[in-house]
Each structure stands twice: as structure tokens, then as C-alpha cells.
Amino acid sequence: MPGPDQPTLLRMLQSAVRVPDHGKRTPFRFLKIEGDTRHELGALLAERSRARDPDASDSVIEKDRLRFSFAPVIVTVIATLGPDEKIPEQERLLTAGCVCFALLQAAQAMGFGAQWLTGWAAYDPHIRSVLGVGADETVAGFIHIGTALLDAPERERPDPVALLSDWTPG
């Protein structure tokens, strides 16, 4: 199940960085997880999962062990937040979220299967430390990229008409 080679991944990332970025802060960075490091991270997740819940079933632990093994390349999008006198943290976090979505779409447009996931590992202090996520950073998403083995079924989406309202002055 091949993933993108380095030049293809860089083209995807070039698309992904073309997002709204108030103040040109570039409030994100990338961390690539591929090859055997995916399995090493899986082993760490399984160990951490057992430490978090000693009563967890073997199937839960195995799910965590395999969590990063399905796609050949995972790009972690890390939001770099920290203090900023002009640009609110929320806007910078939204920029990182846009990067996740743009990377997802770039991968899919290039013919790859891709999925944006977070899960408990994105928020766990120990795993964040292992990944080198700083105190003023957060994992916006793990973008799993590889060759799609099947077409994902379309899920039910909300009706935009039901979500749209008109503002009228009071």
C-alpha cells in the first residue's frame, strides 16, 4: 500500500500551506511519521494505553498498537500557538485546522486515500512529549495518507438549508 514519495508529499504540503493566515504567523508545523517509526509509535501507544487503563482489554491495547500502521505516511499537523499580541489563538488554531483540511484534499486530489484523525494520543501529555509537541503547541490532526484500498462510503451530511438563517437588525 504505497504512500506518496517525498516530492509528491512536498507538493501536497505546498497546497496545504495556502490557507488563511491572519498576520502571516504560520502557526503550524509538520511532523512526518512513516516506515518503522509508525510501529514504534504504536508500541508506545499500547504501553501508554495500558498505563492509562490497566484494566483495558487486549483488543483495546491492540487497536492502539495498530493505530498508526494502516497508512504508510502520517503527517502530524501541529498548531503552534503561544502568546501573540495581535492575532487571537483561536484564529491561529483555525489556520492549523485549515491546513489539515487542505492537506486532506490535496492528498485525495492526487489520487491517494487520506483521513484526518486525532484521538486520545493527540491530547495525552506523555505522547505529546514523545512527539516533541511543546507546551504552547497542540496536535491539530494526524493526516494518514496512502493508497485507498476501497472507496469510502458517503456518510449522511446535514442539510445546508436547515443550517442557514438570515440576520436581520434588531
DRENDO-1510 file (C-alpha; in Angstrom, 1 decimal, always signed):
<recs>
REC; n; res; u; v; w
REC; 1; MET; +0.0; +0.0; +0.0 .
REC; 2; PRO; +2.3; +2.8; -1.2 .
REC; 3; GLY; +2.1; +6.3; +0.1 .
REC; 4; PRO; +3.4; +9.5; -1.5 .
REC; 5; ASP; +7.1; +9.7; -2.2 .
REC; 6; GLN; +8.9; +12.8; -0.8 .
REC; 7; PRO; +8.5; +15.0; -3.9 .
REC; 8; THR; +4.7; +14.2; -4.0 .
REC; 9; LEU; +4.3; +14.8; -0.3 .
REC; 10; LEU; +6.1; +18.2; -0.7 .
REC; 11; ARG; +3.6; +19.1; -3.5 .
REC; 12; MET; +0.8; +18.2; -1.1 .
REC; 13; LEU; +2.3; +20.3; +1.6 .
REC; 14; GLN; +2.7; +23.2; -0.8 .
REC; 15; SER; -1.0; +23.1; -1.4 .
REC; 16; ALA; -1.8; +22.7; +2.3 .
REC; 17; VAL; +0.1; +25.8; +3.4 .
REC; 18; ARG; -2.1; +28.0; +1.1 .
REC; 19; VAL; -4.6; +28.8; +3.8 .
REC; 20; PRO; -5.9; +31.9; +5.5 .
REC; 21; ASP; -3.2; +33.1; +8.0 .
REC; 22; HIS; -4.0; +36.4; +9.6 .
REC; 23; GLY; -0.8; +38.2; +10.3 .
REC; 24; LYS; +1.3; +35.7; +8.4 .
REC; 25; ARG; +2.2; +33.9; +11.6 .
REC; 26; THR; +2.5; +30.4; +10.1 .
REC; 27; PRO; +1.0; +28.9; +13.3 .
REC; 28; PHE; +1.7; +25.3; +12.4 .
REC; 29; ARG; +4.4; +22.9; +11.6 .
REC; 30; PHE; +4.6; +19.3; +10.3 .
REC; 31; LEU; +5.9; +16.1; +11.8 .
REC; 32; LYS; +6.1; +13.1; +9.4 .
REC; 33; ILE; +5.7; +9.6; +10.8 .
REC; 34; GLU; +6.5; +6.8; +8.3 .
REC; 35; GLY; +8.2; +3.4; +7.9 .
REC; 36; ASP; +9.1; +1.6; +11.1 .
REC; 37; THR; +8.6; +4.7; +13.2 .
REC; 38; ARG; +4.8; +4.1; +12.8 .
REC; 39; HIS; +5.2; +0.7; +14.6 .
REC; 40; GLU; +7.5; +2.1; +17.2 .
REC; 41; LEU; +4.9; +4.8; +18.0 .
REC; 42; GLY; +2.2; +2.1; +18.0 .
REC; 43; ALA; +4.2; +0.2; +20.7 .
REC; 44; LEU; +4.5; +3.4; +22.7 .
REC; 45; LEU; +0.7; +4.0; +22.4 .
REC; 46; ALA; +0.0; +0.4; +23.5 .
REC; 47; GLU; +2.3; +0.8; +26.5 .
REC; 48; ARG; +0.7; +4.2; +27.4 .
REC; 49; SER; -2.8; +2.9; +26.9 .
REC; 50; ARG; -2.1; +0.1; +29.4 .
REC; 51; ALA; -0.7; +2.6; +31.8 .
REC; 52; ARG; -3.7; +4.9; +31.4 .
REC; 53; ASP; -6.1; +2.0; +32.0 .
REC; 54; PRO; -4.6; -1.2; +33.5 .
REC; 55; ASP; -8.0; -2.9; +33.0 .
REC; 56; ALA; -8.2; -2.2; +29.3 .
REC; 57; SER; -8.9; -5.2; +27.2 .
REC; 58; ASP; -6.3; -6.8; +24.9 .
REC; 59; SER; -8.3; -5.7; +21.9 .
REC; 60; VAL; -8.2; -2.0; +23.0 .
REC; 61; ILE; -4.4; -2.3; +23.5 .
REC; 62; GLU; -4.0; -3.9; +20.1 .
REC; 63; LYS; -6.1; -1.2; +18.5 .
REC; 64; ASP; -3.8; +1.4; +19.9 .
REC; 65; ARG; -0.7; -0.6; +18.8 .
REC; 66; LEU; -2.0; -0.6; +15.2 .
REC; 67; ARG; -3.4; +2.9; +15.2 .
REC; 68; PHE; -0.6; +4.3; +13.0 .
REC; 69; SER; +0.1; +1.2; +11.0 .
REC; 70; PHE; -2.6; +1.4; +8.3 .
REC; 71; ALA; -1.3; +4.2; +6.2 .
REC; 72; PRO; +2.3; +4.4; +5.0 .
REC; 73; VAL; +2.7; +8.1; +5.8 .
REC; 74; ILE; +1.2; +10.1; +8.6 .
REC; 75; VAL; +1.7; +13.9; +8.6 .
REC; 76; THR; +1.1; +15.4; +12.1 .
REC; 77; VAL; -0.1; +19.0; +11.8 .
REC; 78; ILE; +1.0; +20.7; +15.0 .
REC; 79; ALA; -0.6; +24.1; +15.8 .
REC; 80; THR; +2.0; +26.5; +17.2 .
REC; 81; LEU; +0.0; +28.9; +19.4 .
REC; 82; GLY; +1.9; +30.7; +22.2 .
REC; 83; PRO; +1.4; +34.3; +23.1 .
REC; 84; ASP; +0.6; +36.8; +20.3 .
REC; 85; GLU; -0.5; +40.4; +21.0 .
REC; 86; LYS; -2.4; +40.8; +17.7 .
REC; 87; ILE; -3.7; +37.5; +16.4 .
REC; 88; PRO; -6.1; +35.6; +18.8 .
REC; 89; GLU; -5.2; +32.0; +19.5 .
REC; 90; GLN; -8.5; +30.9; +18.0 .
REC; 91; GLU; -7.6; +32.3; +14.6 .
REC; 92; ARG; -4.2; +30.6; +14.7 .
REC; 93; LEU; -5.8; +27.3; +15.6 .
REC; 94; LEU; -8.3; +27.7; +12.8 .
REC; 95; THR; -5.4; +28.2; +10.4 .
REC; 96; ALA; -3.9; +24.9; +11.5 .
REC; 97; GLY; -7.3; +23.2; +11.0 .
REC; 98; CYS; -7.4; +24.6; +7.5 .
REC; 99; VAL; -4.0; +23.1; +6.9 .
REC; 100; CYS; -5.3; +19.7; +7.9 .
REC; 101; PHE; -8.3; +20.0; +5.6 .
REC; 102; ALA; -6.2; +21.4; +2.7 .
REC; 103; LEU; -3.7; +18.5; +3.1 .
REC; 104; LEU; -6.5; +16.0; +3.2 .
REC; 105; GLN; -7.9; +17.4; +0.0 .
REC; 106; ALA; -4.5; +17.7; -1.7 .
REC; 107; ALA; -3.8; +14.0; -1.0 .
REC; 108; GLN; -7.2; +13.0; -2.3 .
REC; 109; ALA; -6.8; +15.2; -5.4 .
REC; 110; MET; -3.5; +13.4; -6.1 .
REC; 111; GLY; -5.3; +10.0; -6.0 .
REC; 112; PHE; -4.4; +8.9; -2.5 .
REC; 113; GLY; -6.7; +7.9; +0.3 .
REC; 114; ALA; -6.4; +10.2; +3.3 .
REC; 115; GLN; -8.0; +10.5; +6.7 .
REC; 116; TRP; -7.8; +13.2; +9.3 .
REC; 117; LEU; -7.7; +11.7; +12.8 .
REC; 118; THR; -6.9; +12.9; +16.3 .
REC; 119; GLY; -7.9; +10.5; +19.1 .
REC; 120; TRP; -6.6; +10.4; +22.7 .
REC; 121; ALA; -3.0; +10.3; +21.6 .
REC; 122; ALA; -3.2; +13.9; +20.3 .
REC; 123; TYR; -4.0; +15.1; +23.8 .
REC; 124; ASP; -2.1; +12.8; +26.0 .
REC; 125; PRO; +0.8; +14.7; +27.8 .
REC; 126; HIS; +3.2; +11.7; +27.5 .
REC; 127; ILE; +2.6; +11.1; +23.8 .
REC; 128; ARG; +2.7; +14.8; +23.1 .
REC; 129; SER; +6.1; +14.9; +24.8 .
REC; 130; VAL; +7.4; +11.8; +22.9 .
REC; 131; LEU; +6.3; +13.6; +19.6 .
REC; 132; GLY; +8.1; +16.8; +20.7 .
REC; 133; VAL; +4.9; +18.8; +20.9 .
REC; 134; GLY; +5.7; +21.9; +23.0 .
REC; 135; ALA; +3.7; +23.4; +25.9 .
REC; 136; ASP; +2.5; +26.2; +23.5 .
REC; 137; GLU; +1.5; +23.7; +20.8 .
REC; 138; THR; -1.3; +21.2; +20.1 .
REC; 139; VAL; -1.9; +18.4; +17.6 .
REC; 140; ALA; -4.4; +19.7; +15.1 .
REC; 141; GLY; -4.5; +16.4; +13.4 .
REC; 142; PHE; -2.8; +13.2; +12.2 .
REC; 143; ILE; -3.3; +13.1; +8.4 .
REC; 144; HIS; -3.0; +9.4; +7.3 .
REC; 145; ILE; -2.1; +9.1; +3.6 .
REC; 146; GLY; -1.8; +6.1; +1.5 .
REC; 147; THR; -3.3; +4.1; -1.4 .
REC; 148; ALA; -7.0; +3.7; -0.9 .
REC; 149; LEU; -8.0; +0.0; -0.8 .
REC; 150; LEU; -11.7; +0.8; -1.3 .
REC; 151; ASP; -14.0; +3.7; -1.8 .
REC; 152; ALA; -15.2; +5.1; +1.5 .
REC; 153; PRO; -19.0; +5.1; +1.6 .
REC; 154; GLU; -20.5; +8.5; +1.7 .
REC; 155; ARG; -22.0; +9.3; +5.1 .
REC; 156; GLU; -25.1; +11.3; +5.7 .
REC; 157; ARG; -24.5; +15.1; +5.7 .
REC; 158; PRO; -26.5; +17.8; +7.2 .
REC; 159; ASP; -28.9; +19.8; +5.0 .
REC; 160; PRO; -27.4; +23.3; +4.5 .
REC; 161; VAL; -30.8; +24.8; +4.1 .
REC; 162; ALA; -31.6; +23.7; +7.7 .
REC; 163; LEU; -28.4; +25.4; +8.9 .
REC; 164; LEU; -28.8; +28.7; +7.1 .
REC; 165; SER; -30.5; +31.7; +8.7 .
REC; 166; ASP; -30.7; +35.3; +7.8 .
REC; 167; TRP; -29.5; +38.0; +10.1 .
REC; 168; THR; -31.9; +40.9; +10.5 .
REC; 169; PRO; -31.1; +44.0; +12.5 .
REC; 170; GLY; -32.9; +44.0; +15.9 .
</recs>
